[in-house]
Amino acid sequence: MSNLYWYSHSLKSYLTFSNQKIISKGFILVEEICSTPFFKQFLFQKDNQQIHVYLYASEIQEEMYLFVQECDVKEVFLHNLKSKAFQGFHSDIFITEKEPLKIIEEIEKAMKYSEEDEYLHIYGQPSWHGDAFIVGNRAALQRLRNTIDQALQFGEKKEVFFPEDEEGYSLYISCTDDSFDLSQLDPPYHDPDIFEKCKPPVQAFKHYKFHD
């Protein structure tokens, strides 16, 4: 079972937590456990595949979070999700704990948002020997450092960053094994006068399920 979970949040008050129903068309609810007044665990099944889902209402953040396990049926589960409360921009988190209270503690630690605006610009190499640049303010660079630390710990990590124009993007980081053959990936250069459009290096990721 993967310990990587997609999550989204709702600005609705946590007081509506008890009324929230998680339903995804085509999925059978196998198990629902209300571990604490503000934390529920669900197990859904579609055909022979199962997917774990958490619902958590944070009194600290005053937001409600939906966590969906990264697996082969995640995208279908999200597409068929009946609840309209959990939409929009999202990120992910590695949940390694098993006990509900420890899971909550892990979630709250991950949800400590910076009070500063975070802006990060990444400029890749246009061609061989070309310079690459990472430009960001202190808050963004600190979160980039934390994201790299998680990639070192778990093998890979995705985080959402924002450039100055507030058009958010997902940054995927993979810490490959020494045995991984980087030559199977397209070169990282992007000058259109020299190179064809590069394909994303999806072969370097195991946790994330990319779809064409």
C-alpha positions in Angstrom: 0.0 0.0 0.0 1.3 3.4 -0.9 1.7 5.9 1.9 1.5 8.9 -0.5 -1.9 10.7 -0.4 -3.3 13.4 -2.7 -5.2 16.0 -0.7 -7.5 18.9 -1.1 -9.1 21.2 1.4 -12.4 22.9 1.9 -12.9 26.3 3.6 -16.2 25.0 5.1 -16.4 25.0 8.8 -15.2 21.9 10.6 -18.6 21.9 12.4 -20.1 20.3 9.2 -17.7 17.4 9.5 -20.3 14.9 10.8 -22.5 15.6 7.7 -19.8 15.0 5.1 -20.4 11.9 2.9 -17.6 10.6 0.7 -19.1 8.9 -2.3 -17.4 8.0 -5.6 -19.5 6.5 -8.4 -18.5 3.0 -9.2 -16.7 2.5 -5.9 -18.0 0.3 -3.0 -17.5 1.5 0.5 -15.9 -1.5 2.3 -15.2 0.2 5.6 -15.8 3.5 7.4 -14.2 4.2 10.8 -14.8 7.4 12.8 -11.6 7.3 14.8 -12.0 10.7 16.5 -14.8 13.4 16.3 -12.9 15.0 13.4 -11.1 12.1 11.7 -12.6 9.4 9.5 -11.0 6.5 7.7 -12.5 5.0 4.6 -11.7 1.9 2.5 -13.2 1.8 -1.0 -13.1 -0.9 -3.6 -13.5 -1.0 -7.4 -13.3 -4.4 -9.0 -10.3 -6.0 -7.3 -8.6 -2.7 -6.4 -8.8 -1.0 -3.0 -8.1 2.7 -2.1 -7.8 4.3 1.3 -9.3 7.7 2.0 -9.1 10.0 5.1 -11.3 12.9 6.0 -10.0 15.3 8.6 -11.3 18.6 10.0 -8.5 20.6 11.5 -9.5 22.9 14.4 -6.1 24.5 14.1 -6.2 25.4 10.4 -10.1 25.7 10.4 -10.2 23.7 7.2 -11.4 20.3 6.2 -9.0 18.0 4.3 -9.7 15.0 2.1 -6.7 12.6 1.6 -6.9 10.1 -1.2 -4.3 7.3 -1.6 -2.0 7.4 -4.6 -2.7 4.3 -6.6 -3.9 3.1 -10.0 -7.6 4.0 -9.4 -7.0 7.4 -7.7 -7.8 9.5 -10.8 -11.0 7.6 -11.4 -12.0 7.9 -7.7 -11.4 11.7 -7.8 -13.2 12.1 -11.2 -16.3 10.2 -9.9 -16.2 12.0 -6.5 -19.7 13.3 -5.6 -18.6 15.9 -3.1 -18.1 19.3 -4.6 -16.4 20.6 -1.4 -13.0 19.3 -2.4 -12.0 20.8 -5.7 -9.4 23.2 -7.0 -5.7 23.3 -6.4 -4.2 20.4 -4.4 -1.0 18.9 -3.3 0.1 15.7 -1.5 1.6 14.3 1.6 3.3 11.2 2.8 1.4 9.6 5.7 3.6 7.1 7.4 1.8 6.6 10.7 -0.9 4.0 11.3 -2.5 5.2 14.5 -5.2 7.9 14.1 -3.8 10.4 16.6 -0.3 10.0 15.2 -1.7 10.5 11.7 -3.4 13.7 12.8 -0.1 14.9 14.3 1.7 14.1 11.1 -0.9 16.0 9.1 -0.8 19.1 11.3 2.9 19.2 11.1 2.8 19.1 7.3 0.0 21.8 7.1 2.0 24.5 8.8 1.8 27.1 6.1 4.2 29.9 5.8 2.8 33.3 6.7 4.9 34.8 4.0 4.2 34.9 0.3 6.2 32.2 -1.5 7.5 32.8 -5.0 9.7 30.3 -6.9 10.9 30.6 -10.5 12.8 27.7 -12.1 14.6 28.2 -15.4 16.1 25.1 -17.1 19.0 24.7 -19.5 18.2 25.8 -23.0 21.0 23.7 -24.5 24.3 21.9 -23.6 26.4 23.8 -21.0 23.6 26.4 -20.7 23.0 27.9 -17.3 20.1 26.9 -15.1 18.6 29.2 -12.5 16.4 28.8 -9.4 15.1 32.2 -8.1 12.8 32.5 -5.1 12.3 34.4 -1.9 13.4 32.9 1.4 10.1 31.3 2.3 9.9 29.5 -1.1 13.5 28.3 -1.0 12.9 26.9 2.5 9.9 25.0 1.3 11.9 23.8 -1.7 14.6 22.5 0.7 12.0 20.7 2.8 10.6 19.2 -0.4 14.0 17.9 -1.4 14.4 16.5 2.1 11.2 14.5 1.7 12.3 13.3 -1.7 15.5 12.0 -0.1 13.5 10.3 2.6 10.7 8.8 0.4 12.3 8.6 -3.0 10.2 11.3 -4.6 7.9 14.2 -3.8 5.6 16.7 -5.5 5.0 20.2 -4.2 3.0 23.1 -5.5 4.8 26.4 -6.0 3.8 29.8 -7.4 5.7 32.2 -9.6 5.3 35.9 -9.3 2.1 35.9 -11.5 0.4 33.5 -9.0 -0.1 30.8 -11.7 0.7 27.7 -9.6 2.5 24.7 -10.9 3.5 21.3 -9.6 7.2 20.5 -9.1 8.1 16.8 -9.1 11.4 15.7 -7.6 12.7 12.1 -7.9 15.7 10.8 -6.0 16.8 7.9 -8.3 18.8 4.9 -7.3 22.3 4.6 -8.6 21.1 1.7 -10.8 18.6 4.0 -12.6 19.6 4.6 -16.2 19.2 8.4 -16.8 19.9 7.9 -20.5 16.4 6.5 -21.0 15.0 10.0 -20.3 14.9 12.8 -22.8 17.7 15.4 -22.3 16.6 18.3 -20.1 17.2 21.0 -22.7 14.4 23.1 -24.1 15.7 25.3 -26.9 13.0 24.7 -29.7 15.5 25.6 -32.4 17.7 22.6 -31.4 15.5 20.1 -29.6 12.1 18.6 -30.2 9.6 18.9 -27.3 10.8 16.8 -24.4 8.7 14.2 -22.8 8.2 14.3 -19.1 10.7 12.0 -17.3 7.9 9.8 -15.9 10.1 6.7 -15.8 12.0 8.2 -12.9 8.8 8.1 -10.6 7.2 5.1 -8.9 4.8 6.7 -6.4 3.1 9.0 -8.9 0.8 7.6 -11.6 1.0 9.8 -14.7 -1.7 9.6 -17.4 -1.4 10.7 -21.0 
